[in-house]
Amino acid sequence: MTHAQPPGTPRARIPGPQQPPSSSPRIPAGLWRRWLWGGLALWALTAAVTYATRNTTLLPTLILLGSFLVPAAFALWAYERHGRDLGVSLILGCFVVGGVLGVLGASLMEYYLLHPDLLMFVGVGLIEEAVKLAALMYVLHKQPRVRGLRAGLVLGASVGFGFAAFESAGYAFDAAVGMRGIDLRSLLETEVVRGLLAPFGHGLWTAISGAALLAFRRPDGRYRFAAPVLSSYFGVSLLHALWDSTHGIALWIVARLTTADVPLALFTQGYLPEPTGAQKHLFTLFSVGGLALVSLAGIAWVRSLARWSRPPWRNTP
């Protein structure tokens, strides 16, 4: 049974890469669940021991477990459900190499190109989505046969989740180490929040742009930056910018609804001076609601792409 193709996508570019050699290592079905729940138990145990003993030598273990737990679980899930013929080494390369190169490239470009203003989050979205795509292209530069929507979805998600994992480790470290010493509570709060939000951010966005990029990749391995590729890049950059700016947008809406004078500086300052109880509740409503809307848009986009690129085997539960 064949499936219809998305408008504007050549038929020859939809299939994924050829099957890897039979010697390619295989990941057993359901490993992502064991990794998720087992890793969660280890993280909770490490957090409890660290809190009880105040042993700072456990902080790297706590940071790495909390930062990589959810992104790695979703990368494993994507491999098991949709990318087994891509090979473990390619998935791992996208996750680790692509994630590290993406974080390094974004750090350099944001340091030299961005300044605090109203358009800062737009610049962050454009830069980070560009460097993740560039990292994906680098990992695949010796893999000309890897192309198609499905391969782009899986490998793009792997790069995005790798980026999210290394970025979260940095945020967790910053939260733990402050001017007053080690702040374990802040570290745990940061890891919990970023872990819960990880499935709805970088992995989704890079899966979308990666799918478009590899769908239009030529048989000789060269990339064709057709209109759908560019529109996907700008689309996910917009979702990224909206996600990052939700906090400031929520502040501005709350101030607009509850006060007469609304300075634009609120957006970049990131806080309301002496907020009332009603303003705090409204801020929570609009900030969480904004993140939910952006997440739903990304999920709907990925699902629409996934329907055009079914894997060549029956999905395993």
N, C-alpha and C positions, 0 to 999 in steps of 0.2 A: 504494500500500500504506500502510495506516495503522498506527500503533503504539498499544499500550495506554497508558493514562494511569496515573500513580502514584495510590494511594489518596488521596482528599480533595482532588485538584486538579481544578478545573473545566475542562471541555474547551475552553471558549472562551479560556482564558488561556494555553494551552500554546504556540500559534504565536508566532514572533518578530515583530519589527516589520515594517512594510512595506518594500519595496525602496527604497533611496535613489535619488536622481536619477541618471541615467546619467552626469552630469558629475562625480559623486563620484570622487575619486582612487582608483586601484586599486593594490594591492600585488602585485607579481608572485609567482607560486608559488615556494616554496623560498627566499624571502628570509630567513626566520628562520635557515636553515642558514648562508647566507652571512654574515649578521650575527654568528652565534655563532662560527664558525671564523675569520672575518676579524677580528672584535673580539678574540678570544683571541690571535691573532697580534700584533695591535697592542698589546694589554696586555702580553704577554711582552716585546716589543721595548722598550716604554716602561720596564718594570721593569728590563731589562738596562741600558739607557742611564742611567737614574736611579742604579742601583747603581754603575755604572762611573764616572760623573762627579760623583756626590753633588750634583747640581743640584736644589736644592729647588723651583725654579720648575716642575719637571715633576710635582710631587706632585699638584696639582689634576687634571691629565690622568690620572695613574695611578689616583687615587681614583675619578674619574667613570667611567673605562672599566671598572674592576673592579666597581664597585657596580651599574652599569646593564647589564652584559653579559648575565648570565643572566636577570634579570627581563624585560628588553626582548625577548630571544629567545623566551621562553615566551609573552609577550603577543602577539608576531607569530605564533607557532604557533597560538594560540587563535583569532586573527583568520582566518588562512588556512584552518583546518580547520573552524571552526564559526561564524564571525561575519562573513563577507564582506558580507552584506546589511545589517549594522549601520552600515557606513561607517567610513572611516579616522579622520575627525575625532572621532567619538564615542569610539572606542577610545583615541585619543591624549588626549582630554579626561579620560577616566576615569583613565588612567595618570598623567598629569602633575597635573591639578587635583585629582583624587581622592586621589592619593598625597600631595601636599603638604598638603592640608587634613587628611588623616588623621594625618600626622605632627605637625602643629601642634596639632590637637585633643587627641591622645593626650599630647603633652608637657605641655600646660596642665593637663589633668585629673589626670594622674599626679603632677604637682608639688604640686597642692593637696589631693589626696584620699588619696594612698597614703603609707604609712609602712612601714619594714622590719619585717615580722613573718611569721608562717607563712602568712597569707592574702594576702600581697602579690601573688603570682603569679595568684591568682584575680582580684584586682582589675585587674591588668594585662590579663588576657584579656578581661574584661568591657568594660573601657574601650576597648581598641584595636579590638575587633570592633564595638563600637557606633559609634565615630567613623568607621570605614571604611564602614559601612552609611549613616551620615549623609552622608558625602562622596559616595557613589554616588547617594543621593537628590537631593543638591544638583545634581550634574552633569546629572541626568535631569529636573529640575523643569520644563523647557520642552520635554520630549520625552514627552508623555502616551501616545503610541502604542507606546513601547518597553516591552514587557512579555513575559512568558513565561519558562519554565524555561531555554531555550537562551540567550536574551538575558541573563538573570541570571547564568548560569554564565560567559559570556564577559566581560561587563562587570564582574562582581564580581571575577573573576580579574585583570582589568586594573587595577582599583583596588588590589587586594592586592599585585600585583607592583610597582606604582608606589610603594606604601608601603614595600615591602621594599627597593627601590632607594635611595630617599632615606634610609631608616633605616640601611642598610648604609654609605652615604657618611658619615654621622655617626659610626658606629662605627669606620670606617677612619681618619677624621681623628683621633679620640681615640686610636687605637692608634699613629698616626704621631707625634703631638705629645705628648711627656711632659716630666717635670721635667728629664730629662737631655738634652733636645734631640730631634732627629728619630730615630725608631726605624723604619727601613725594613723590617727583618725582621718586626717585629710587624705593620706595615701589610700586608705581603704575606700573612702567615699569616691575618690577619683576613679579607682579601678572598677568599682561596681557600676557607676554611671556610664563610663566609657564601654564597659563590657556589655551592658544592656543596649547601648546605642550602636555598637559595632556592626550588627547585621544590616543596618539601614543607611550606612554612609559610604565610605570609600569602596567597599566591595561591590555594592550596587552600581555606583557611578562608573567605575572602571569596567565592569562587566558590560555595560551598555556601549560605552565608547570602544571597548575592545572588540565587541561583536561587529560593530560597523567597520572598524579598521580591517579586520581579518576577512570579512565578507567581500571586501573589494580588493583583497590582496591578489596580485597576479600569480599565475602558475610558476613563474620564475623567481618568486619571492619578493619582488618589488611591490611597494605600497602605492595604491592609487587613492589620492585624497579627493575623492568625488564629493559631490554636494551632501549625500547622506552621512558621510564620514565627518565632514565639518559641522553639519547641523547637529549631529549627535554629540560632538565635542562641546559645542557651545551650549547645547541643552543641558548636559550634565554639569557643566561649569556654572550654569545658572542655578541648578538645584543645589550645588555645593555652596554657592554664595548665599542663597536663601537660608540654607541650613545654618551656616555660620552667623548670619545676621539676624536670626530669629530672636535672640536675646535683645538686641537693640531695637528691632521693630516692635517687640512686645512692650518694651519700656515706652517707646514713643506713643503707641496706641493708648496705653494706660494713662499717660500724661495728657494726651489729647482728650480723653473721656472725662478726666477728673479735675483738670486744672484749666484755667483760662489762657495762661502763657506757656507755650511749649517751645523751649529752645532746642535747636537742632543739636546742640552740644550733648544732649542727653544720649543720643545715639552712640557717640564715641566714648562718653564717660562711662557708660555701662551701669549706672545706678540712679535711683531716685533719691533726692535728699529728704530724709525723714519720712519715709512712706507710711501711709495709714494701713490699717488692717485690710480695708477694702481694696486698696491698691496692690497689696501683696497677693491677695486672692486673684485679682484680675490678671496680674502679671503671670502667675502660675498657669492660669487658664490659657492665655494667649501664647505663652512661650511653648508649653507642652502641645497645645493645639497646632501651632505652626510647625513644630517638628513632625507631628503626626501627618499633617498634610503633605509635607515634602517627602516623607517616607512612603506614603501611599502612592504618590506620583512616581517615585522611583520603582516601587514594586510592580505597579501596573505596567510600566515601560518594559521592565525585564521580562515579565510574564508574556507580554505580547511578542517579544523577540523569541522567547523560549518555545512558543507554539510553532514557530517556523523552523525550528532546528531540533527535531527529536533525535535522541541517540539511537544507534543501530541495534539496540538490544532492549529487552524489557526492563523497565526500571525496577530496582530492588527497593523494598520498603526500608 
